[in-house]
Amino acid sequence: MRLLVLGGTVFLGRAVARLAQAAGHDVTCLARGESGGAIDGVRFVTGDRDRPDGLSAVDGETFDAVVDVTIRPSHARHAVAALAGRVGHYSFVSTCNVYPDDATPGQRADTAKLHDPAPPEVDNPRDGQMDMYGPCKVAAENAIRDGIGADRVFLCRAGLIVGPEDRSDRFPYWVARMRRGGEVLAPGSPDDLVSFVDVDDLAEWLLLAGTTGLAGAYDGAGLPMPRSRFLTELRDALAPDGTTLTWVDQEFLVEQDVRPWSGERALPLWLPLPEYAGFMTRDTARSVDAGLTARPIADTALRTADWMQAFPQDVKAGGLVADDEASVLREWHVRSV
Ligand SMILES: NC(=O)c1ccc[n+]([C@@H]2O[C@H](COP(=O)([O-])OP(=O)(O)OC[C@H]3O[C@@H](n4cnc5c(N)ncnc54)[C@H](OP(=O)(O)O)[C@@H]3O)[C@@H](O)[C@H]2O)c1
């Protein structure tokens, strides 16, 4: 198929372009070329989607499928105006942040309540308005669905995306931590649920959607699994012999100023409960039925570790540093006797 990737210079967009090229599709990526480079051998055209004519480099061309990763509603509106009538199928990579309810486990994409769309004056969450990320994605979803036609639009609401080229401090924190070995601070309860989706599994699903014409709203999120399984499988894949997990209560972590999810002093894939009990526990049975697959954790872990070793300059520092982790563990052992 002729595929247009709106993006393609980083992480998920690059994975879509790489896998599409490998599958023999005719791929064009359109971006500014500021965030990174395109995949070798893939056609790359320059365009700035901040401008209404940002897609002029592909004027007059037709595509069987589009994959769009934008976070800005205006980008979506410009793309629809430029491409409507010239594309067969449109996949929009949205996010599970479109859902306002973070607390209720087992929500489904086809029935869960959505945020109201961002008002027209709010267009770029990265301008210090990350609380408007979900509403901006809702506005972009609406623009694409209404402009292209619901029967040709796949709204893929991604959960946490992990794997090679992930420049966040989330999954890579755990990869680096397991590689270091020793006594690993495991947050919360072993039974708490986590979920994530491998970037290549998500990219494969986007390609499948383009070739089969999948339409509708789905969650691109992994099956929830206990955090004990996640950390144990990661340890078995990456850690030196003798590496142990010490489970530390969330109340104690909060008391010690250990922070959730990402950033300084954070333990990623850990969120306060019960407030976030619905964040990594979505019901993704429909997505699995529609072709979303999940590879073994060890595969994701090893590919991510290889990438982190090959491109250390792209790995974002963050999370609980070694000395702070050791100090929290010392305190925990003192309290536990
Ligand atoms: N990471 C996660 O865990 C996660 C979770 C849920 C949902 N998501 C969603 O998943 C998607 C991830 O996409 P991604 O990994 O490819 O990364 P991304 O950081 O969202 O990439 C944005 C892409 O758009 C291009 N772009 C940005 N501004 C542009 C402009 N003005 N004109 C033209 N192109 C522009 C960028 O290239 P240039 O800068 O080179 O132009 C880049 O290729 C996003 O939609 C994100 O919201 C991510």
The ligand as a Gaussian input file, in Angstrom:
#p B3LYP/6-31G(d) Opt

LIG

0 1
 N        4.968000       7.724000      24.459000
 C        3.891000       7.239000      25.049000
 O        3.968000       6.450000      26.010000
 C        2.530000       7.610000      24.516000
 C        1.401000       7.222000      25.239000
 C        0.135000       7.493000      24.691000
 C        0.024000       8.138000      23.480000
 N        1.142000       8.531000      22.819000
 C        0.995000       9.149000      21.515000
 O        1.711000       8.320000      20.628000
 C        2.278000       9.111000      19.599000
 C        3.782000       8.949000      19.626000
 O        4.290000       9.422000      18.438000
 P        5.844000       9.419000      18.163000
 O        6.496000       8.438000      19.019000
 O        6.049000       9.327000      16.705000
 O        6.368000      10.780000      18.794000
 P        5.956000      12.300000      18.848000
 O        6.908000      12.927000      19.756000
 O        4.541000      12.476000      19.177000
 O        6.279000      12.734000      17.352000
 C        5.770000      13.829000      16.776000
 C        6.106000      13.711000      15.293000
 O        5.446000      14.751000      14.623000
 C        6.403000      15.554000      13.974000
 N        6.031000      16.950000      14.120000
 C        5.944000      17.669000      15.277000
 N        5.605000      18.929000      15.001000
 C        5.485000      19.025000      13.662000
 C        5.161000      20.071000      12.762000
 N        4.906000      21.311000      13.198000
 N        5.118000      19.798000      11.458000
 C        5.388000      18.553000      10.982000
 N        5.693000      17.520000      11.769000
 C        5.742000      17.754000      13.097000
 C        7.719000      15.282000      14.636000
 O        8.785000      15.453000      13.712000
 P        9.645000      16.787000      13.574000
 O        9.832000      17.352000      14.952000
 O       10.895000      16.258000      12.977000
 O        8.881000      17.685000      12.689000
 C        7.575000      13.818000      15.030000
 O        7.945000      12.957000      13.976000
 C        1.829000      10.518000      19.856000
 O        0.626000      10.724000      19.175000
 C        1.577000      10.527000      21.355000
 O        0.661000      11.521000      21.704000
 C        2.389000       8.311000      23.324000

